[in-house]
Amino acid sequence: MRWLLGIGLTLAVLAVLLLALPAPIDPVSWTPDPNPGLTGPFAPNDKLSDVERLLEGAGTGPEDVACADDGTIFTGLDDGRILRIAPDGSFRELANTGGRPLGMALDSAGRLIVADAVRGLLAVTPQGEVQLLTDTVDGQKILFADDVDVTDDGVIWFSDASTQHGYQDSLLAFLEGRFTGRLLSFDPATGETRVRMDGLFFANGVAAGPDDAYVLIDETATGRIHRLWLKGEKAGQRDLFASGLPGTPDNISFNGRDTFWVAMPSQRAALDSQAQSPWLRKLVSRLPPRVLAEGVSPYAFVVGIGLDGKVTANLQGKGEDFGMITSANECNGKLYLGSVTENSLARYTF
């Protein structure tokens, strides 16, 4: 019993010390949507337990990929490098943004459009020149550019995950519980940056739908995917495309036919359990960032969602072989998986 008393005393002292430190957040309560867990269309499986690794050892955190028609693949690493990967698997450094490249997409001119969490919205030319497109909206700094897509009219759609916390403090945005994420657009023809949707709890993945009729954006913390209509009778209206995802949706991509691929690096249950406990989240926020990061349990989870918002594919793994999957892009009949923590890309064969 003495050892139990010792542990209790240690925890009490730790709690007092944490309470004495200033909290970096002012958290609020929020109400999570129903969470089905790993049931029904989300039943566990091991389909991602044996993926093929690519680019192993080249660097850490290839968070997203962009695929060219000729089979070339681009990805960005946590040291700012953008890599160009040839169809034969060889690669070279195309550019270095000097920030943290996350979501990326190719435009009609062959430029790589990059949502850089530190620098804002960038364009990288085929020659490797890095161009700043925008880093402000309505006179306010874009704090956390996250994912991006480009519609056929040239307009660039991208997410601003949080207006309060940047990339290095991203976990604090989840602990704070405030809905400050936004969907933004940038028009290269006019140079105008606009807020197109706000009030999102960690805005993340962005993908244009068939014929650019709408744009999707997800909320990582809530398991919801919103839709902004661009064409037709509903143009300008917003609705819910999908909800009740048991994971934390990150990047979204459209395969050009019938499926949106949604990567989910972890499960939602831990976030949901603390939604009504701002005092606990405030206490936890005082922990060192490294300790906070270790509290996130990696998982391998990707779902395919049809044009009707229903789940059509369910790919899972324990995350031991390749985890914290932040993007899934279908290229040339295979699914390329990115991760914010792994030192390689992965490729899944259907």
N, C-alpha and C positions, 0 to 999 in steps of 0.2 A: 504493500500500500504506500510505502514511502516514495517509491518511484512515481506513482500516480500523483502524489502530493507535489513532488518536485516538478513534474510536467505542468500541473495546474498553476503553480507559482510562477514558472517561467512564462507561460502564456499570459498570465495577468500582468507581469512586468512588461512584456512586449506590447500588450494592449495600451498600457499607460504611456509607454514611450511613443507609440504611434499617435495617440490622441494629443500628445504634446506638440507634434509637428503640424505645421500649417498644411491644410488640404489644398491640392491643386485644382479641385473641382467643387462645384456647388450642385450636387446631384438632385434630381427630382424623381418622383414616382412615375411610372408609366405602366400601361396595361398591355401585356403581350397578347397576340392573337392565339387562338387554339393551336396547339402543337400536337400533331398526330404521332410524333416519335417515329421510330423505325418500324412502321406497320403498313399494311396494305401495299400501295404502290412503292413504298419506301422500305420494304422488307430487306433486311441485311443480305448481302451476298459478297462474294470474293472476286468479282470480275476484274477488279483493279489490283489484284494481288501479284500479278506477274506482268507488269508493263515493261516495255523496252526503254531503257534510259538512253538519252542523247545528250551530247554536249557535256558529258560528265567531266568535272574538274575545271571547266572553263571559268567558273565564277559562281557566286551565290545569288539566288533569288531571281531566276528568269520568270517574272510574274505573269507575263502574257506573251503571245506570239501573234505575228501578222504573216499571212501567207500570200505570196505572189502567184500569178497564174503559171509561171515557169517552174514552180516547185521550190523557189527560194523562200526561206523562212527568216524572219527577224525576231529578235527578242532583246530585252533590256535587263541589266543586272544591277545589284544594289550599289555598285561603285560608280554608276553612271554610264557604263559602257553599253553601246548598242552593237549587237553582233549580227552579222549577215551570214546565214548558213546556206551553203550551196546544196543542190539536190543530192550530191554524193556524200554529204555529211561534213565536208570541210567547212571551216568558218574563218572569218576575219573580223576585226573590229572596224565597224563603219564610222562610228562617231562616239563621242562622250558628251553627254548633256551637262555634266557638272552638277547634276541633281540626282533624282531617283525616278527613272523611267518606269511607268506602270503600264496602263492600257495603251494599245497602239493599233493603228489601222492604216492602210494604204489609200491614198486619194487617186483621182483619175490621172494626175500628172506624174505618178510614180513616187511622190514624196511619202515618207513615213510620218504619219501624224502621231504624236506622242503626248499622252497625259503624264506630265512629270510632276510628282507630288511636291517637289520643292520649287521648281521654276515656273510651272504653269503649263499652258498649251504650246507645244513646240512642233516644228516641221523639220525633218531631216531629209536633205536632198540625196539623190543617188550618189553624189560625190562626197557625201558626208558632212555637208555644211549644216550647222544647227541654227535654225531661225526661230526667234520668239514670235509667236502669233498673238498671244494675249496672256496677261497675268492679273488683270483687274476686271471687275464688272461693277457698274454703277459707282465708280470711284473707290471701290473696296478691293483689297488684295484677295486674290483667289488662293486660299490657304492650302487646299488639298485636292488638286486635280487627280482623278483616279482612273476612270475608264473612258473610252472614246469610240465613236463610229462616225462615218462620213456618208451622207446621203448623196444621191446622184446629182443633185443641184449644187454640190460643192459645199454645202453647209456642214459644219463640224459640230457634233453633239457630244458633250462630255459632262462628267459628274464632278461636283465639288463635294467631297465626302462630309466635311464639317466646316463651319465658319468659325469654330472656336479652337479646334485642336488640329495641328499639322501631322504629317506622317510619323515623325518620331514620337509623338504623343497619342497615337491613334487609339490605344487601349483606353485612354482617359475619356475619349468621346463615348465609348460604350458604357463606361462607369458613370458618366455624367447623366446620360439618359435624355438628352435634349434633341429635338428634331430640327436640326439646323442644316441638313444636307440639301443640295440643290442640283437640278438639271440645268445646264447652261448650253448655249449655242454660240458659235462664232461663224460669221459670214465673211469669207476671205474677199468677196467682191466689194463689200462696204467697210470691212474692218470693225463691224459692230459685234459686241459681245452682249448677250441678253440672258436674263434669268427666265427660264421657261417653266420650271416647277420648283417649289420649295416645300418646307415642312417635312423633310424626309429624315429618318433616323439612320444615319450613315449611308448616304447615297453612294452607290458603287457601280455595278455593271450597267452598260449602255449598249443597246443594239437596235438598229433600224429594222422594221419588219418588211414583208413582201411589198414591192413597188413603192417603198418608202411611205406607205400609208400611215404609219405610226412609228413612234420610238418608244422602246421599253427602258425603264430604269428600275433597279431594285434597291431595297433597303436591307442592308446586311443584318441589322439587329432584329428585324421583325419577321423575316421570312416572306416578305411581300414583293411583288413585281408590279409596278405601275405602268400605265400606258398613256402616252400623249398622242392624240390623233392629229395628223398633219394634213390629211386629205378627206374629201367627202363631206357628208352632212355633219359629221362629228368633229370636223377640223377645229382645233383649239380646245377641245374638251379633254378631260382627264378621267380615266377610270382604272379599275383594278383588273389586271390581266391574270394574275395568279396569286394565291396566298396559301398559308398553311404549310409552307416548306419547313421541314424539321431541322434543316441545316441553316448556315449563315451564307446566303447567296453573295457571291463575289462577282467576277466578270461574267458577262453574257455574250454569246456570239450566235449569229444566225447562219445556218448552213446554205442559205440561198434557195431552199426548197420547202421544207416542211418542219424543221426542228430548230428550236432555240436551245443551245447548250448552256447550262448554268452550273458553274463550279461552286462548291460549298466546302471551304477549308475546315470547318468544325461543325459540331451540332449546336443547336439553339438552347438546349435545356438549361445550361448553366446561366445564360443571360436571363432567361425567363424566370428562373428561381429567385433572382435578386431584383426583379423589376419593382417590387413594392417595398424594397428595403434600401432607401437612399442612405440611411445612416451607415449601413454595412459597406456600401460601395464607397462612401466617403472615407471610411476607415481603411479599406483596402487600397484606395488611391494613394495613400501615404507610403506604400511599399516601394522599394526601388524598382525601376522599369524592368530590370532583368528578372526580378521575382514575379512581376505581373505577367511577363511574357511566358514564363514557365508554367503559369496557371492555365494556359490555353492548351487543351488536349487536341493534338492534330488528328485529322481523320481524312480518309480518301472518299470523296463523295461528289458525284457528278450526276445530274439528271438532264434528260431531254424532255422538252415541253413542246407540244404540238401547237398549231396555230389557233386552236380552241382553248389554250391555257391548261390543257390536261397533260399529266405526266405520261410520256411514251417510252422512256428509257430510264433505267435505274442502275448506276454503276457505283459500286462501293468496294472498299478495302479497309483494312485496319490502320492504314497510314504508316505501317512499319517499313514497307518497301518504297513507297512514294506518297508522302502526305502533304497536308496543308495545300491542297490543290486550289489555285486561285483563278485558273482560266482553263477553258476547253474549247478548242477550235478545230473544226473539221476541215481537213485539207487533203485533197487527192485520195479520198476514201478512208482516211485514218484520222484518229482523234489525237491532237497534240495537247498535252497537259502542261501547264505552267505552275510554279509554286513560288511563294514568297520566301521560303526557307530552304528548299532543296538546292543542291549544287549541280542540277541537271534538269533538262526537260524530260518528259516521258511521252511515249507514243503507244496508243492503244489501238489494236486492230480489231475491227468488228467481227 
